[in-house]
């Protein structure tokens, strides 16, 4: 274990710390916990589980965002979740599961399946690929194949079989649940916890990207969610 850790990730874009909500989540946690860190561009194909994020902590390599936060909670100072009651811990597990296992597919649908959004989003993936050393023209040629892979995942999971307005309904239902459960100003009151890293990263993944529509409108205009995002942003130093 070292004092400073390295977060292997994709790249930031627009008003989000990372294109991937799970990389975004880990960086939010690092900032909230005050853990010194650096970031490094990485290729998910070379990661232990073939996906990002990956955390490098001395001679330890930790893949997967859940495992990363669990590792940091165990090894760094006072854990963010130290103040949570048993019920709050159970709620946090349920909320993270709802967001990471369901809302994530709404994010993917919005970015990869809707043609108008994909036309914008793919430019960021091309940018990431070129930063990784792939010639721009080759990165552009690879985008249709990469999109087909993601669309197959969406179809297999089921979200990709819905119409756009049906996905909006699903997303808003999840936002409504978060609105009801959030105590404010952080998710569980006056102190940040690990669930804030997840919730903020995913809310901002709708609010901080140039994809207009009902889902972005809900996150940016709902008074409680807007105050929540502003409070977390202030705690992150405006990130």
Secondary structure, DSSP 8 states (H G I E B T S, - for coil): --SSEEEEE---BTTBS-SSHHHHHHHHHHHHHT--EEEEE--GGGSTTSSS-EEEETTEEEESHHHHHHHHHHHSSS-GGGG--HHHHHHHHHHHHHIIIIIHHHHHIIIIISHHHHHHHHHHHHHHHHHTT--HHHHHHHHHHHHHHHHHHHHHHSGGGS-HHHHHHHHHHHHHHHHHH--SSBTTBSS--HHHHHHHHHHHHHHTSS--SHHHHHHHH-HHHHHHHHHHHHHTT--
